[in-house]
Amino acid sequence: MLFNQIIGQKHIKNHLQVSAENGRIPHAQLFIGKEGSGTLPMAIAYAQFLLCNSSESAESCNLKCEKLQHPDLHFSFPVTTNDAVKKHPVSNLFLEDWREFIKEQPYGSLFNWLQHIGVENKQGNIGVDEAETVVKRLQLKSYEGGFKVMLIWMAEKMNIAAANKLLKLIEEPPNKTVFILITENEEQIINTIKSRCQALHFPVLSEQDIATALIERERCSESEAATIAQQAEGNYNKAVQLLNNDGADLVFEEWFVTWIRTAFKAKGNASVVQQLIEWSETIAKSGRETQKRFLEYCLQFFRQALLLNYKSDDLVFMETQTGFNLSKFAPFVHGGNILDIEKELNDAIYHIERNGNAKIILLDLSMKLTRFLHKKEEVV
């Protein structure tokens, strides 16, 4: 993958290219950016630049990197057991799937990756087996005599045992070995790892960059590209899903509408609480990644309602597909309850990530939402 294939992020491309040409190449770097901002494609392009820029056979080197088959380009990413890998899952066992995934969805999310390997009902992680494999691979000499590059995607999914196993290697890697850790949430990476990396923050993509990419790559019309770019919130992966009418949002909206309507009726009505219990059980049957995506969707829905309530109509892009009237719902989301709602949703995501009982977490969230929706806005 070449720098000119990366959407936007011109200043980051320039920084990486110029610093490498000048010999300023940190041995451990942390690429931080939200989903769809291009951290993974940029890391691959940077790795290819390091491996091939000084190669005696640049054409052959670039060809191997394009296929993600360069012997000095290594990958580590979240995995879990599936039908093909029954135990001790490590990235090496999924390399063919990984190459296919990058080819099809270079801006894809962790959820997309887990779907790709058929385990969207599980959580992927980078465990100690993976860390031991990384150590063994990097102890070997470079095949082509140049750099060795290790890309660790979704580094926040590294557990404590794996992080501790890699700590010394990241701090003092073998000569001409470069670590690139990629994360959407740097707060979940242990400080001893973060402190040893040079951080590079990626902004979300501009609407113009997303619209241009949709027109050039997806043969999208200018008007449709502009509309989708506004809705994508700087996330190219989301833009592609919107273009392809990803069915997940319709399912999420149905879950959300049922939840909201039931929560409204539940206050002081014990019989309706049973409906909230049933709703919680339904969502809990889905995979944890799906549950997290749904709760993130709920956060977005509430924020859109808040903007509509405060007359910021030009920032409202959400269009419901079930006939739910966002305008009528908007007055119930205001300064008096939005912070509480956001806190509880984020707490629920946090606990689900840590394998809490989803049924209990969602029911607790539902009971609290019942209170928040009936809370009046304080008039100053």
ZIKA-V349797 format. One record per residue. N is the residue number from 0. PHI is phi in whole degrees, 0 to 359 (NA if undefined). OMEGA is omega in radians with two decimals (* if undefined). Layout:
BEGIN
n=N phi=PHI omega=OMEGA
n=N phi=PHI omega=OMEGA
END
This chain:
BEGIN
n=0 phi=NA omega=-3.10
n=1 phi=260 omega=3.14
n=2 phi=303 omega=-3.10
n=3 phi=287 omega=3.06
n=4 phi=266 omega=-3.12
n=5 phi=272 omega=-3.13
n=6 phi=284 omega=3.06
n=7 phi=59 omega=3.08
n=8 phi=53 omega=-3.05
n=9 phi=299 omega=-3.09
n=10 phi=293 omega=3.11
n=11 phi=288 omega=3.07
n=12 phi=304 omega=-3.10
n=13 phi=297 omega=3.14
n=14 phi=300 omega=-3.10
n=15 phi=294 omega=-3.10
n=16 phi=292 omega=-3.09
n=17 phi=294 omega=-3.13
n=18 phi=296 omega=3.11
n=19 phi=292 omega=3.13
n=20 phi=297 omega=3.13
n=21 phi=270 omega=3.09
n=22 phi=79 omega=3.11
n=23 phi=263 omega=-3.07
n=24 phi=238 omega=3.11
n=25 phi=301 omega=-3.10
n=26 phi=286 omega=3.10
n=27 phi=219 omega=-3.12
n=28 phi=232 omega=-3.13
n=29 phi=239 omega=3.10
n=30 phi=268 omega=-3.05
n=31 phi=244 omega=3.13
n=32 phi=190 omega=3.14
n=33 phi=289 omega=3.09
n=34 phi=309 omega=3.06
n=35 phi=80 omega=-3.14
n=36 phi=271 omega=3.05
n=37 phi=100 omega=-3.12
n=38 phi=297 omega=-3.12
n=39 phi=291 omega=3.08
n=40 phi=302 omega=3.13
n=41 phi=294 omega=3.13
n=42 phi=297 omega=3.13
n=43 phi=293 omega=3.12
n=44 phi=296 omega=3.13
n=45 phi=294 omega=3.11
n=46 phi=299 omega=3.12
n=47 phi=297 omega=3.11
n=48 phi=296 omega=-3.14
n=49 phi=296 omega=-3.06
n=50 phi=284 omega=-2.96
n=51 phi=254 omega=-3.05
n=52 phi=297 omega=-3.12
n=53 phi=250 omega=-3.11
n=54 phi=286 omega=3.09
n=55 phi=289 omega=3.10
n=56 phi=235 omega=-3.04
n=57 phi=299 omega=-3.10
n=58 phi=297 omega=3.12
n=59 phi=296 omega=3.14
n=60 phi=298 omega=-3.12
n=61 phi=296 omega=3.12
n=62 phi=296 omega=3.12
n=63 phi=295 omega=3.12
n=64 phi=291 omega=3.11
n=65 phi=301 omega=3.14
n=66 phi=271 omega=-3.09
n=67 phi=58 omega=-3.11
n=68 phi=237 omega=3.10
n=69 phi=290 omega=-3.07
n=70 phi=294 omega=3.13
n=71 phi=256 omega=3.07
n=72 phi=251 omega=-3.05
n=73 phi=245 omega=-3.14
n=74 phi=233 omega=2.99
n=75 phi=223 omega=-3.05
n=76 phi=205 omega=-3.11
n=77 phi=296 omega=3.11
n=78 phi=220 omega=3.05
n=79 phi=202 omega=-3.14
n=80 phi=289 omega=3.03
n=81 phi=215 omega=-3.08
n=82 phi=297 omega=-3.09
n=83 phi=270 omega=-3.11
n=84 phi=244 omega=-3.00
n=85 phi=274 omega=-3.11
n=86 phi=206 omega=-3.12
n=87 phi=47 omega=-3.13
n=88 phi=290 omega=3.04
n=89 phi=223 omega=-3.03
n=90 phi=303 omega=-3.11
n=91 phi=304 omega=-3.12
n=92 phi=282 omega=-3.09
n=93 phi=241 omega=-3.01
n=94 phi=298 omega=3.12
n=95 phi=295 omega=3.07
n=96 phi=299 omega=-3.10
n=97 phi=297 omega=3.13
n=98 phi=298 omega=3.12
n=99 phi=294 omega=3.14
n=100 phi=298 omega=-3.13
n=101 phi=297 omega=3.12
n=102 phi=295 omega=-3.07
n=103 phi=274 omega=-3.03
n=104 phi=222 omega=-3.11
n=105 phi=298 omega=3.12
n=106 phi=257 omega=-3.07
n=107 phi=292 omega=-3.10
n=108 phi=262 omega=3.06
n=109 phi=300 omega=3.12
n=110 phi=299 omega=3.11
n=111 phi=300 omega=-3.14
n=112 phi=296 omega=-3.14
n=113 phi=294 omega=3.03
n=114 phi=298 omega=-3.08
n=115 phi=299 omega=3.14
n=116 phi=261 omega=2.98
n=117 phi=76 omega=-3.11
n=118 phi=225 omega=-3.10
n=119 phi=293 omega=3.09
n=120 phi=270 omega=3.09
n=121 phi=238 omega=3.05
n=122 phi=253 omega=3.08
n=123 phi=277 omega=3.05
n=124 phi=210 omega=3.07
n=125 phi=250 omega=-3.01
n=126 phi=257 omega=-3.04
n=127 phi=291 omega=3.06
n=128 phi=300 omega=3.11
n=129 phi=296 omega=-3.13
n=130 phi=300 omega=3.12
n=131 phi=296 omega=3.10
n=132 phi=295 omega=3.12
n=133 phi=299 omega=-3.13
n=134 phi=301 omega=-3.12
n=135 phi=296 omega=-3.10
n=136 phi=295 omega=-3.05
n=137 phi=278 omega=3.05
n=138 phi=284 omega=3.13
n=139 phi=283 omega=3.11
n=140 phi=289 omega=3.06
n=141 phi=299 omega=-3.13
n=142 phi=295 omega=-3.04
n=143 phi=252 omega=3.01
n=144 phi=80 omega=3.14
n=145 phi=251 omega=3.13
n=146 phi=286 omega=2.85
n=147 phi=244 omega=-3.10
n=148 phi=237 omega=3.08
n=149 phi=247 omega=3.08
n=150 phi=261 omega=3.08
n=151 phi=248 omega=-3.09
n=152 phi=273 omega=-3.09
n=153 phi=57 omega=-3.06
n=154 phi=299 omega=3.11
n=155 phi=292 omega=3.11
n=156 phi=273 omega=3.09
n=157 phi=284 omega=3.12
n=158 phi=282 omega=-3.04
n=159 phi=300 omega=-3.12
n=160 phi=298 omega=3.13
n=161 phi=293 omega=-3.14
n=162 phi=299 omega=3.14
n=163 phi=294 omega=3.12
n=164 phi=294 omega=-3.09
n=165 phi=268 omega=-2.99
n=166 phi=305 omega=-3.09
n=167 phi=294 omega=3.14
n=168 phi=294 omega=3.11
n=169 phi=291 omega=-3.14
n=170 phi=288 omega=-3.11
n=171 phi=227 omega=-3.11
n=172 phi=286 omega=3.04
n=173 phi=301 omega=-3.10
n=174 phi=304 omega=3.10
n=175 phi=58 omega=3.04
n=176 phi=251 omega=-3.09
n=177 phi=240 omega=3.02
n=178 phi=262 omega=2.98
n=179 phi=236 omega=3.09
n=180 phi=265 omega=-3.08
n=181 phi=240 omega=-3.07
n=182 phi=216 omega=2.98
n=183 phi=261 omega=-3.09
n=184 phi=217 omega=-3.08
n=185 phi=293 omega=-3.13
n=186 phi=294 omega=-3.12
n=187 phi=270 omega=3.09
n=188 phi=266 omega=-3.06
n=189 phi=295 omega=-3.03
n=190 phi=299 omega=-3.12
n=191 phi=294 omega=3.05
n=192 phi=283 omega=-3.10
n=193 phi=302 omega=-3.07
n=194 phi=293 omega=-3.13
n=195 phi=263 omega=-3.11
n=196 phi=244 omega=2.99
n=197 phi=272 omega=-3.03
n=198 phi=274 omega=3.07
n=199 phi=228 omega=-3.06
n=200 phi=267 omega=3.12
n=201 phi=260 omega=3.03
n=202 phi=286 omega=3.03
n=203 phi=293 omega=-3.11
n=204 phi=288 omega=3.10
n=205 phi=285 omega=3.10
n=206 phi=301 omega=-3.14
n=207 phi=296 omega=3.13
n=208 phi=296 omega=3.14
n=209 phi=293 omega=-3.14
n=210 phi=300 omega=3.14
n=211 phi=298 omega=3.14
n=212 phi=296 omega=3.12
n=213 phi=297 omega=3.14
n=214 phi=294 omega=-3.06
n=215 phi=284 omega=-3.01
n=216 phi=264 omega=-3.04
n=217 phi=249 omega=3.14
n=218 phi=54 omega=-3.09
n=219 phi=272 omega=3.09
n=220 phi=290 omega=-3.09
n=221 phi=298 omega=-3.10
n=222 phi=292 omega=3.12
n=223 phi=293 omega=3.13
n=224 phi=298 omega=3.14
n=225 phi=295 omega=3.14
n=226 phi=294 omega=-3.12
n=227 phi=294 omega=-3.13
n=228 phi=299 omega=3.11
n=229 phi=292 omega=-3.10
n=230 phi=285 omega=-3.00
n=231 phi=285 omega=3.11
n=232 phi=54 omega=3.07
n=233 phi=79 omega=-3.05
n=234 phi=248 omega=-3.10
n=235 phi=293 omega=3.09
n=236 phi=299 omega=3.11
n=237 phi=294 omega=3.13
n=238 phi=301 omega=3.14
n=239 phi=294 omega=3.12
n=240 phi=295 omega=3.09
n=241 phi=297 omega=3.13
n=242 phi=297 omega=-3.11
n=243 phi=269 omega=3.12
n=244 phi=54 omega=3.10
n=245 phi=307 omega=-3.05
n=246 phi=290 omega=-3.06
n=247 phi=298 omega=-3.09
n=248 phi=296 omega=3.11
n=249 phi=293 omega=3.10
n=250 phi=298 omega=3.14
n=251 phi=299 omega=-3.14
n=252 phi=295 omega=3.11
n=253 phi=297 omega=3.09
n=254 phi=299 omega=-3.08
n=255 phi=296 omega=-3.10
n=256 phi=297 omega=3.09
n=257 phi=300 omega=-3.12
n=258 phi=298 omega=-3.08
n=259 phi=297 omega=-3.11
n=260 phi=296 omega=3.13
n=261 phi=290 omega=3.14
n=262 phi=297 omega=3.10
n=263 phi=298 omega=-3.07
n=264 phi=280 omega=-2.98
n=265 phi=286 omega=-3.08
n=266 phi=295 omega=3.13
n=267 phi=74 omega=-3.12
n=268 phi=231 omega=-3.03
n=269 phi=298 omega=-3.09
n=270 phi=293 omega=-3.11
n=271 phi=283 omega=3.13
n=272 phi=302 omega=3.11
n=273 phi=299 omega=3.11
n=274 phi=293 omega=3.08
n=275 phi=294 omega=3.09
n=276 phi=297 omega=-3.14
n=277 phi=295 omega=3.11
n=278 phi=298 omega=3.13
n=279 phi=299 omega=3.13
n=280 phi=294 omega=3.13
n=281 phi=296 omega=-3.12
n=282 phi=293 omega=-3.10
n=283 phi=295 omega=3.13
n=284 phi=285 omega=3.10
n=285 phi=283 omega=3.14
n=286 phi=290 omega=-3.10
n=287 phi=296 omega=3.10
n=288 phi=296 omega=3.09
n=289 phi=295 omega=3.12
n=290 phi=299 omega=3.14
n=291 phi=294 omega=3.11
n=292 phi=298 omega=3.13
n=293 phi=296 omega=-3.14
n=294 phi=294 omega=3.05
n=295 phi=293 omega=3.05
n=296 phi=298 omega=3.11
n=297 phi=299 omega=3.09
n=298 phi=303 omega=-3.14
n=299 phi=297 omega=-3.12
n=300 phi=299 omega=3.13
n=301 phi=296 omega=3.14
n=302 phi=294 omega=3.10
n=303 phi=295 omega=3.10
n=304 phi=296 omega=3.12
n=305 phi=298 omega=3.13
n=306 phi=299 omega=3.13
n=307 phi=293 omega=3.12
n=308 phi=297 omega=-3.11
n=309 phi=262 omega=2.97
n=310 phi=65 omega=3.05
n=311 phi=264 omega=-3.01
n=312 phi=300 omega=-3.09
n=313 phi=291 omega=3.12
n=314 phi=263 omega=-3.11
n=315 phi=267 omega=-3.12
n=316 phi=244 omega=-3.04
n=317 phi=292 omega=3.07
n=318 phi=240 omega=-3.10
n=319 phi=284 omega=-3.10
n=320 phi=249 omega=-3.06
n=321 phi=254 omega=-3.08
n=322 phi=91 omega=3.10
n=323 phi=296 omega=-3.06
n=324 phi=269 omega=-3.12
n=325 phi=296 omega=-3.12
n=326 phi=295 omega=3.14
n=327 phi=285 omega=3.13
n=328 phi=282 omega=-3.01
n=329 phi=308 omega=-3.11
n=330 phi=299 omega=-3.13
n=331 phi=273 omega=3.10
n=332 phi=242 omega=-2.98
n=333 phi=209 omega=-3.11
n=334 phi=299 omega=-3.11
n=335 phi=279 omega=-3.10
n=336 phi=225 omega=-3.03
n=337 phi=297 omega=-3.13
n=338 phi=293 omega=3.09
n=339 phi=295 omega=-3.13
n=340 phi=298 omega=-3.13
n=341 phi=298 omega=-3.14
n=342 phi=299 omega=-3.08
n=343 phi=292 omega=3.10
n=344 phi=295 omega=3.12
n=345 phi=295 omega=3.09
n=346 phi=296 omega=3.14
n=347 phi=296 omega=3.09
n=348 phi=300 omega=-3.13
n=349 phi=301 omega=-3.08
n=350 phi=288 omega=3.09
n=351 phi=293 omega=3.09
n=352 phi=302 omega=-3.09
n=353 phi=262 omega=3.00
n=354 phi=64 omega=3.01
n=355 phi=293 omega=3.12
n=356 phi=290 omega=-3.02
n=357 phi=300 omega=-3.11
n=358 phi=297 omega=-3.14
n=359 phi=290 omega=-3.13
n=360 phi=299 omega=-3.09
n=361 phi=289 omega=3.10
n=362 phi=292 omega=3.09
n=363 phi=300 omega=3.10
n=364 phi=299 omega=-3.12
n=365 phi=296 omega=-3.14
n=366 phi=295 omega=3.10
n=367 phi=292 omega=3.13
n=368 phi=298 omega=3.09
n=369 phi=305 omega=3.10
n=370 phi=292 omega=-3.03
n=371 phi=297 omega=-3.09
n=372 phi=293 omega=3.12
n=373 phi=264 omega=3.12
n=374 phi=285 omega=-3.12
n=375 phi=273 omega=3.09
n=376 phi=283 omega=3.13
n=377 phi=286 omega=3.13
n=378 phi=265 omega=-3.11
n=379 phi=269 omega=*
END
